[in-house]
Amino acid sequence: MDDTTNLAPDGVPPKIWATIVEVVAKGLGCPESDIKPQSTFEELGADSLERVEVNMTIEENFLGKGTIPDEDLEKVRNLGEYALLIVNKMSQLSKPDKDVQT
């Protein structure tokens, strides 16, 4: 996994990218070395069910009860964009709600 951490897409911490690579590789049964930011789920041989399962695992790992809307997932062209979407969603979940008064 160490060789994938230096390939993290801009804006994605290497540790998060490494975990995404690990989950994708395990979920799709492909070598971690095949997974690059520009890789697509289709290029890695994922069918729609595998893609959903991988996404659910990643959401559980990084977002807790948060999820990524399907319309956002449909816009993602590759794993680099997917990783950035996860990071952005994590950031949104960590911000306090503006409507909550203290």
Residue, then its C-alpha position, 0 to 999 in steps of 0.5 A: m500500500d505504501d506505493t499508492t500513498n504518493l499517488a494521492p490526488d490533489g486535495v486528498p490526504p495520502k492516508i485517506w487515499a490509501t484506505i480508499v485504494e485498499v477498500v476498492a482492491k478488496g471489494l473488486g478483487c484487484p491488485e492495489s497497484d492497478i488503482k490510480p486516481q484516473s482509474t474508473f470503476e469500469e476499468l477495474g471490472a466493477d459491476s454496479l453491485e460491486r460499486v454500490e458495496v464498495n461505496m457503502t464500505i467507504e461511506e461507513n469508514f469515512l462518513g459514519k451515518g453520512t452518505i453521498p447522494d446518488e446524483d453526486l456519485e453519477k458525476v464522478r468520472n474516476l477514483g480521484e474524483y471519487a476520493l475528492l468527493i469523500v474528502n469534501k463530504m467529510s469536511q461538510l460533516s465536520k462543520p457545525d450546523k449554521d442554524v444551531q444556536t449556541 
